[in-house]
Amino acid sequence: MEAVKILEKPTTITWDYDEEADILYLSIGEPVPAVGLDIGEGIIIRYNEDRREVVGLTLIGLRARMMKSLITPH
């Protein structure tokens, strides 16, 4: 089985936040077409099948996560 590249010192990380949907999109380098792999709890890994590497993350419900973290004592 061929190894999957996860992070190899990206030159840039770009992001976009959809405030209405409360979704944060992170891309390693410039955004490229990718397959979304839902790993649970509102986290989706974006994977480029041709290059066999992780190219980004999508975090659903970012505001709600932050508020929960701020309100819940540690």
Buried (B, 14 or more C-beta within 10 A) or exposed (E): EEEEBEEEEEEEEEEEEEEEEBBBBBBBEEBBEBEEEEEEEBEBBBBBEEEEBBBBBBBBBBEEBEEEEEEEEE
